[in-house]
Amino acid sequence: MTESSEQLDALCRNVVRLLDAARGPVHTLRVVAGDAAVELIWPQPEPPVPGAGQAASRPPEVESASAAADGAEICAPTVGTFYRSPEPGSPPFVTEGDLVEAGQQVAILEAMKLMNPIEADRPGRITKIIVADGDPVEYGQPLFLISPDS
Amino acid sequence: MFSSVLIANRGEIALRVARACRELGIRTVMVHSAADDHSPALRLADERVRIGPAPASRSYLYPPAILEAAERTGAEAVHPGYGFLSEDPEFAEMCEDQGLTFVGPPAAVLGRLGDKAEARRVASAAGLPVLPGSAHPLRNGSEAERVAGEVGYPVIIKAVAGGGGRGMAVVRHPRELAQAYSTTRVAAQTAFGDGRLYIERYVEGARHIEVQILADRHGNVLSLGERDCSVQRRRQKLIEETPAPGLPPALMAEICDAAVSGARAIGYVGAGTFEFVVDADGAFFFIEVNSRIQVEHPVTEMVTGVDLVREQLLIAGDRELALRDEDVVRRGVAIECRVNAEDPERGFLPTPGVVEEFTPPGGPFTRVDTHGAPGIRVTADYDSLLAKVIVSGQDRDHAIARMDRALAEFRVAGRGVRTTIGFLQEVLAHPLFQDAKHTTSLVDSMISL
């Protein structure tokens, strides 16, 4: 590995740490390698769209998990029906307070007979099950809260 | 007739469909991706379902999510708009299997017309003139060379599953053919999942003429006249107008009749467009059918007074066309300009960003179809169409002057956001366009200057 690519590597690690620490979603990140400079730009708050109702008031969401006050969220990967058990009458995959491993199945999301397994994307404790069994959910809707086990 | 429609699209066409539904008293469900959470288009929907993330492959192009939303909301019909799943026979079939009315032609018709080589065969059998070319998909590069030799250069290699100006290459010399064949094959396989190709003679300096058709399920087929879409950049239309300027009305009537024959022969249902090229000698040839509502449909609406999306919905609801040939009276000239979020100075590269100022034009005989508004984000996930400006005038000079006036009023600004407005004005002012002596090569010649 050359010296410059090592520098770049170190810079990238620092930038990732910086992004983790940054408040709110960052709009633009500019990195200059020579005499290292980092510029972060936050988005201007977008004006609310009148009349758009709930669709507009929903916070911007992230692919599968996003930071929440009391842990991370496990969100719906598609539109579908939320099921807590593998089949009707059988015990649920998880209940509140359970410890889960990363990759452990916690629910099923059924869309047009396609059963999409929902997995925990990190190890932790399920602190809240947000959606009731059999409820319809939209893409990106939070399903579980998961906290690091401490 | 159904009482609710799911609109499986986004942007201006989702709005256009929602408006037609409202006027018919039909409840609307709009599905949207996370990228469109804040789209003003959603305002006009009675119900909204967020079906997936920004990439279309997991939202607007993902049938299970759309059908799930339809089932959940009790929608009875699906309007696919244009692009995305609008010409996908499998999606049409899935809708019908689920008991949903697909607002468009039957799946079997979509399948035959979506295979552009098959569409050529059908048109030819119905007596429509087609360009010399391959009768079947090409088996390999050497067959391509043989057919091209018989047809005569220049030729155009096209994807069987292509259409809409994508997946094609013009070849002017035999030594370029093998390379073009393999490149296009890879491109077609990547873009459409189908690498089959066919060849046609390529007409230089042509006019692109298309015919708007309406056909119901009761055997009535109607032409609403032609549109001229010769102002294109890389086969993407920029300006469309009707009637076709500088071409003999008798020729246009002949082309419209041909389109009606073609629609009857294939058993077409719904709104559709038959595309033709007209060469320098005034000969016309069938190219393909667009089995859906088209971006440029408003120019036809402006001169006929017929609401094409409303007709589409009524046809899908099994109504018989109330219009007859004699009811189609065309008045004046209409022109449409597509305002894209692209930078003409950087090769028409899309310019994603947040639109801060958005003030569309107004005034007499000026229509703007757009989902644009201050605060909307133009993303790289979807096409760059921001607005369509459509005007009509008593004659072509008046319509051009009105369009120029309308474009001059249009204000779009935002960091990083550029539009094609200035370039469109340059085309309007070009002597060849003003004299209606332009061909499909006008824009390319302007850019290469």
Interface residues (C-beta under 8 A of the other chain):
Chain A: P43 Q44 E46 P47 V49 P50 G51 A52 G53 Q54 A55 A56 R58 P60 E61 E63 T78 V79 G80 T81 A111 M112 L114 P136 E138 Y139 G140 Q141
Chain B: H32 S33 A34 D37 H38 P40 L42 R43 R48 V49 R50 I51 G52 P53 R58 S59 Y62 P63 P64 A65 L67 E68 A69 E71 R72 V354 A373 P374 G375 R377
